[in-house]
Amino acid sequence: MTRFLTKFQVAAALILIGFSAHAQFANVIIANGGQFEFASPYADRSTIGAYNPANGQYWVFDTIQVESIQDVVVDGNYAYLAASDSIIKYDLTTYEMVGQTYFAGIRSITIHDTMLFAGRYFGTGDYLEVFNKNTLLSIFSVPEIDDTVCSVQFVGDSSYIPYNQKGLVDQFPPYQ
């Protein structure tokens, strides 16, 4: 099956190749969202694989039965994948799936200490939910956030969440 690369995929690959010239990687984890298809039978599914820059080998270690991948985060020996309707955890020493939990409409994943912050961009339920990164069990959610969570950033003990609150355009004008 022929695959076409988007400009973003090509740019990401070039950045990784350029960066790898200055750093040593055992493997580069690549999550491929596959091809979006509007009706069954679906011929293409999402995959996650590893590329070894030393020998040029690439292998797929899992096929996920979804059509899009939103995020992949590596934390120690584990990779966490945001795949359309779920969060999947992989052991990078064995390349086996070691956990999975349902979270429809997932947009982003952030790891902080023992917590995994999952942001949603559509669907029902709270738009920010926090899971235990080891067990993938829900710890709490934040019902006050009622729109897309694209990322969560941490500085010290504070988290920062870019958020567009519905109906409030230019609520805070620039001050001089």
C-alpha positions as CSV (number, residue, x, y, z in Angstrom):
1,M,0.0,0.0,0.0
2,T,1.4,3.4,-0.9
3,R,1.6,6.0,1.8
4,F,1.9,9.7,1.2
5,L,3.7,12.0,3.7
6,T,2.2,15.3,4.7
7,K,4.4,18.4,4.9
8,F,4.3,18.0,8.7
9,Q,5.5,14.4,8.6
10,V,8.4,15.3,6.3
11,A,9.4,18.3,8.5
12,A,9.2,16.1,11.6
13,A,11.4,13.5,10.0
14,L,13.9,16.1,8.9
15,I,14.1,17.5,12.4
16,L,14.6,14.1,13.9
17,I,17.3,13.2,11.3
18,G,19.1,16.6,11.9
19,F,18.8,16.2,15.7
20,S,20.0,12.6,15.6
21,A,23.2,13.8,13.9
22,H,24.1,15.5,17.2
23,A,22.7,12.9,19.6
24,Q,22.7,9.2,20.0
25,F,19.3,7.4,19.9
26,A,18.9,3.6,20.3
27,N,15.5,3.9,18.5
28,V,13.1,6.6,17.4
29,I,9.5,5.9,18.1
30,I,7.2,6.7,15.2
31,A,3.4,6.7,15.5
32,N,1.6,6.8,12.1
33,G,-2.0,7.8,12.0
34,G,-2.6,5.9,8.7
35,Q,-5.1,7.1,6.1
36,F,-8.5,8.5,7.1
37,E,-11.2,6.5,5.3
38,F,-14.9,7.5,5.3
39,A,-16.5,4.0,5.1
40,S,-15.6,0.4,5.7
41,P,-14.0,-1.8,4.7
42,Y,-11.0,0.0,6.2
43,A,-7.8,-0.8,4.4
44,D,-5.4,1.2,6.5
45,R,-4.9,1.4,10.3
46,S,-2.7,3.3,12.6
47,T,0.7,1.8,13.6
48,I,3.5,2.4,16.1
49,G,7.0,1.4,15.3
50,A,10.6,2.0,16.0
51,Y,13.4,3.2,13.7
52,N,17.0,2.4,14.4
53,P,19.1,5.3,13.1
54,A,22.3,3.2,13.4
55,N,21.3,0.5,10.9
56,G,18.3,2.2,9.1
57,Q,15.9,-0.5,10.2
58,Y,12.2,0.3,10.9
59,W,9.7,-2.2,12.3
60,V,6.1,-1.9,13.4
61,F,5.4,-3.3,16.8
62,D,1.7,-2.7,17.0
63,T,-1.3,-1.9,14.7
64,I,-4.1,0.0,16.4
65,Q,-7.6,-0.3,15.1
66,V,-8.1,3.5,14.7
67,E,-7.5,5.9,11.9
68,S,-5.7,8.7,13.7
69,I,-3.0,9.2,16.3
70,Q,-2.9,12.4,18.2
71,D,0.1,12.2,20.4
72,V,3.0,10.0,21.7
73,V,5.0,10.6,24.8
74,V,8.0,8.7,26.0
75,D,8.6,8.5,29.7
76,G,11.5,6.3,30.8
77,N,11.0,2.8,29.4
78,Y,7.4,3.5,28.4
79,A,5.6,5.1,25.5
80,Y,2.1,6.5,25.9
81,L,0.0,6.7,22.7
82,A,-3.1,8.9,22.2
83,A,-5.1,7.0,19.6
84,S,-8.5,8.5,18.7
85,D,-10.5,6.8,21.5
86,S,-7.9,5.4,23.9
87,I,-4.6,5.8,25.7
88,I,-2.2,2.9,25.1
89,K,0.9,2.2,27.2
90,Y,3.9,0.3,25.7
91,D,7.0,-1.2,27.4
92,L,9.9,0.0,25.2
93,T,12.2,-2.8,26.4
94,T,9.9,-5.5,25.0
95,Y,7.8,-3.4,22.6
96,E,4.6,-4.9,24.1
97,M,1.4,-3.2,25.0
98,V,1.1,-3.2,28.8
99,G,-2.0,-1.1,29.4
100,Q,-4.9,0.6,27.7
101,T,-7.8,2.8,28.8
102,Y,-10.7,4.3,26.9
103,F,-10.8,8.1,26.5
104,A,-12.7,9.2,23.4
105,G,-11.7,12.3,21.6
106,I,-8.2,12.4,23.0
107,R,-6.0,15.3,21.8
108,S,-3.0,15.4,24.0
109,I,-1.0,13.6,26.7
110,T,1.4,15.1,29.3
111,I,3.3,13.2,31.9
112,H,4.1,14.8,35.3
113,D,5.5,12.7,38.1
114,T,3.1,9.7,38.5
115,M,0.2,11.4,36.6
116,L,-0.8,11.3,33.0
117,F,-2.9,14.4,31.9
118,A,-5.2,13.6,29.0
119,G,-6.8,16.5,27.0
120,R,-9.9,16.0,24.9
121,Y,-10.9,18.0,21.8
122,F,-14.4,16.7,21.2
123,G,-17.0,14.3,22.5
124,T,-18.7,13.9,25.8
125,G,-17.1,14.0,29.3
126,D,-14.7,16.4,30.9
127,Y,-12.0,17.8,28.6
128,L,-9.2,17.2,31.1
129,E,-8.8,14.0,32.9
130,V,-5.8,12.8,35.0
131,F,-4.8,9.2,35.2
132,N,-2.2,7.2,37.2
133,K,0.5,6.7,34.6
134,N,1.4,3.2,36.0
135,T,-2.1,1.8,36.1
136,L,-4.0,4.1,33.6
137,L,-6.8,4.4,36.2
138,S,-8.5,7.7,36.4
139,I,-7.6,9.8,39.4
140,F,-9.7,12.9,38.8
141,S,-11.1,15.2,36.1
142,V,-11.6,18.9,35.8
143,P,-15.3,19.6,34.8
144,E,-14.7,23.4,34.8
145,I,-12.8,23.1,31.5
146,D,-15.4,22.8,28.8
147,D,-13.5,23.0,25.6
148,T,-10.4,21.6,23.8
149,V,-7.2,21.0,25.9
150,C,-4.3,21.0,23.4
151,S,-1.5,20.7,26.0
152,V,-0.6,20.9,29.7
153,Q,2.7,22.4,30.7
154,F,4.4,22.3,34.2
155,V,6.7,24.7,35.9
156,G,7.5,23.7,39.4
157,D,4.3,22.7,41.1
158,S,2.0,24.7,38.8
159,S,0.3,23.6,35.6
160,Y,-0.5,25.8,32.6
161,I,-3.3,25.0,30.2
162,P,-3.9,27.0,27.1
163,Y,-7.7,27.3,26.9
164,N,-10.2,29.2,24.8
165,Q,-13.2,30.0,26.9
166,K,-16.4,30.0,24.9
167,G,-17.9,33.4,24.2
168,L,-15.1,35.5,25.6
169,V,-13.3,37.2,22.8
170,D,-10.7,39.8,23.9
171,Q,-11.9,39.6,27.5
172,F,-8.5,40.8,28.6
173,P,-7.3,43.7,26.3
174,P,-3.6,44.5,26.1
175,Y,-2.6,46.9,28.8
176,Q,0.1,49.5,28.3
